[in-house]
């Protein structure tokens, strides 16, 4: 019997992320859900600045649990959260996509992140292995909520096809018969070791992360997936539009009626991953003008300065 309402532990301002995005459609086919979003126009442009502002305000809640923030204060948490991200080249850093996925899942799926990998892993090789956040909550299935644990995956890259391929390849580690036990067990161990929520019912929390328990077995596994990618058609619409409303309407018209196209592409691709067809997949699709702009703006927002590549050491 589940008694914990995990959504009550969500501390971010869920309306803040929704205010930065236009939601175009949601489509469901069997165990696949797709949600299409675009950034709200800023004047006659589609800019990432306001999205990065919203994500920056969530930083402390992404890195720390409510007990740490309550004990040390918001200022302490915010300042120390910056250090967790480090001064890594934003063009190769996946943490910004993980931060965005965290905001999307907590805001729109109403499920609470209870662990992430950035504090538990110590090298880049391992950072590429883990899922992008573990969440607990209730997931809507055929109009009814069902207990679920969610393991996220975020891809911020140059095209929809590339993002989808990379995401499915990564998720396949949790279902492939040769690898699934190792990867899934490791994720659950990491979650148990680095839980962020400590004021919740810890017995229930650990039961839901322990494969031998009835609580664990009564859940469904969901993979929330962020596909953020560059597309050129924004630029053409920006050039033609005279006002922000005109630009917003043009983007709406561009995406109107494309639900089946995107769903067909995803479902067709999952044929190559038969084990993934057994799992719930929930895609947040976010085309943008430039993924590099997003990465660089997020780095600047966190560190207060643009990224500068280290000078090469030319000594013999």
N, C-alpha and C positions, 0 to 999 in steps of 0.2 A: 504494500500500500504506500503510494507516494504522498507525502504531506507537504514537502517543501515547494513553495512557489518561487522558482528560480528567477522569474522575471522581476520580482521585487528587489533583487540585488543589483539590477541594472542601474547605474548611477549617471551614465552619460545623458545629455539632453537629446533625446531621440528625435525631437522635432527639428533640431539644428541640422542634422544631416539631410533630412527630408526636404528642408527648405532650399538646399543647394542643388536638388535634382528634380528633373521632370520625369515622371513615371509614365511610360508609354503603353506598356501592356504586360500582362502576366498570362502565361499559357501552360497548361498541364496536359501531359500525355503519359498515361501509365505512371511510372515512377520518376519521370523527368519533369521538372518545373523550370521555366525560363522567365526572367524578369528583366525587361529592357528599361534602362535609364539613360538619360543624357544630362550633362551639366546645364543648368539654367543659363541663358545668355546674360552676359554682362555688357550692356550697351549693344553694340553691333558685333560683338565677339563672343566666342565660347572660351572662357578662361578658367584656369584651375585655381586661382588665388583664393576665392571664397571657400572652396572645398577644402583646401589646405588649412585655412583658418579654423574651420570647424574641426578637422581632424586633430589639429594642434591642441585644441581645447580638451580633447579626449585623451591626450597622451598619458597623463598620470593614471587614469582609470584603465588604460590598456596595460600598463606596466605593473601597477600595484593593485593589491586587493583593498577592499574597503577598510579593513582593520589597520593596515599600514597608513592609509591616508588619514583616518580618524586619529591615529596616535601621533603622527608627525605633522599633519596639516597639508593643505593643498599646495602651498608654496614649496615646501620641502619636496613633495612628491613630484611636482612639475619640474623643478630644477634637476632632481636626480634622474627623472625619466629621460631627460635629454642625453645623459651619459650612457644610458643603456644602448642607444642607437649608434653611438660611436661615429667616427669620421670616415666611414667607408664610402667609396666611390658610388654615388647614387645610381649610376648607369648599371651597376651590377648588384645593387642592394635590394633584396626582396622584401625588406621589413615594411616599406611604405605600403605595398600592396596588402600585406598582412594587417596593418593598421586599418586600412580602408575596409577590408573584409570584416574585421572585428566590429566596426561601426555599422556596417550593413546588416550583419546577423543580429546584433543586439537591437538595432532600431526597427528592422522589418520582420525578423523571425521571432523576436521577443525571447530569445534564448541567451543565457548568460555565459560569457566566456569564463571558464574556471581554471584554465591553464594555457600557457603559450610556451613556445620553445626558445624565445630569445634569451631567457635567463638560465635555461637549463643546458644549453649546448655551448660548447667552448671553441669550436672551430668551424670553418666555412664548409668543410665536407659534411659534417653532421648537420649543419644548418640546412643543407639542401635535402636532407633525408626526411625530416619530420613533417607532420601535418602543420598547417598554418592556423593553429588554435583549436582548442577543444571546448565545446559548449555543452550545457545541459539545459533541458527545458521540455516543452511540449511542441510537437510538430503537427501541422494540420494535414490530415489524410481523409479524403472524401468527406470533408466538412466537419470532421471530429478531431479533437486534439488527442495525440498519442504520445506517451513518454518517449523521449529520444535523446541520444547523445550524438553530437555532431563533430566531425573532424573536417576542418576547412582546408581549402586549397586556393591560392591566389596566383594569378598570372597577369603580369603587366608587360605587354610586349608589342610587336610591330604590326600584327595582323590578327584577325579573328581566328583564322585557321591555325596559325601558330600557337595562339593562346589555348585553343581547344585541344590541340594535339598534346601540348606539354602538360595541360591539366589532367587529361585522361591517362597519360603515361604515369604521372605521379600518383594518381588515385589508384591505379592498378596494383600498386605495391600492397595495398591493404586488402585486396581481394584475390590476387594471383595465388594459386594453391602452393606455389613454391616459396612465396615470400610473405603471405598474409599473416601467418602466426607471428613471425618475427616482428614485422612492422606494427601490427595492431597491439601486440603485447607491449612493445616498447612505448607506444603512444600512451597506453593506459598507465604504465609505470611512471612515465614522465608526469602525467596528469596528477597521479597520487602524490608525487614528490614535490610538485611545484604549484599546488592549488593556490589560487588567488583569493577565493572566498572562504573566510574562516569563521564568519558569524552565522553561517548556515548550519543545517543539520548535517554534521560531519559523518555520522553513521550512514545516513542515506547517500551522501555524496560518495563515500568510499564503496558502498554497496553497488552503486550504479557504475563504478569504474572497475569492479572486480568480476571477471568473467564467470566465476563459479556460483554467483548469487542469483536468486530468483529475480531480484530487482534489475540486474544487468540483462538477464535473458528476456525480460518483459519489455525491453526498449527496442526501438528501431534505430538503425544506423543511417544517418543522413550526411551527405557530403555537400556543404555549401561551397560554391565555386565562384570566384570572381574572375571574369574575363574582361580585362581592360586593355584596349588596343587602339592603335592609331588608324584613322581613316581620313581620306582626302576630301570627302564630299562636304565636310564642314566649311572648308575654305571657300568653296564655290557658293555656298548658301550665305556666308558672311558677306561676300562681295556683292551679291545681288540684293540683300535685304536692306531696307531703308531705316528700319526701327527695330528695337529689341523684340517687340511683339511680332513683327513680320518675320524675324529670324526664328523665333520660337515656333511660329506657325509653319514655317518652311521645314524645320526639323521634324515637327509632328507629322506633316504630310509625307516626308521622306520615309518615315518608319511605319506609318499607318498601313496595316494589312500585311506586314512582313512576319507576323508571328509564325506562320506555317513554314516559311523559308528557313528561319533560324532553327525552329524545332526539327525540321527534316534533316538539316545539316548535322545537328547534334545526335539525333537518334540514329542516323545512318552511320555516324562515326562510332557509336557505342557498340555496333555489331562486331567490331574488332576486339571488344572487351566484354565477352559474355558474362563474366562474373560481376561486372559493374551494373549489368542490367537488373541484378537482384537487389541493388541498393538504391535508396532514394538520392537523386542528384538534383540540387537546386542551384541554378545558374543565375548570378547577377551579371548581366551583360552591360558594359559601359564603354561605348565607343567615344573617342576623344580626338582632339586635334593633334596632340603630341604627348606620348608617354614620357618623353624626356623632360618636357615642361613640368609635368606632374612630379617626377622624381626630384628635379632640381629645385622646384618651388618648395617641396616638402622638406628637403634638406636645409634650405635657407631659413624656412620658418622655424625649424627645430634648433639650428645652430647659430642663427643670426648672421651668417656670412655664407657666400657661395663656396662650393667645394673647389679646392685647389689641389691638383695632383702633386704628390711629393716630387721634388726635384730628383733626377737620377744621380746616383753616386758614380761619378766618372773615374774615381780613383782606381788604379790598377790593383 
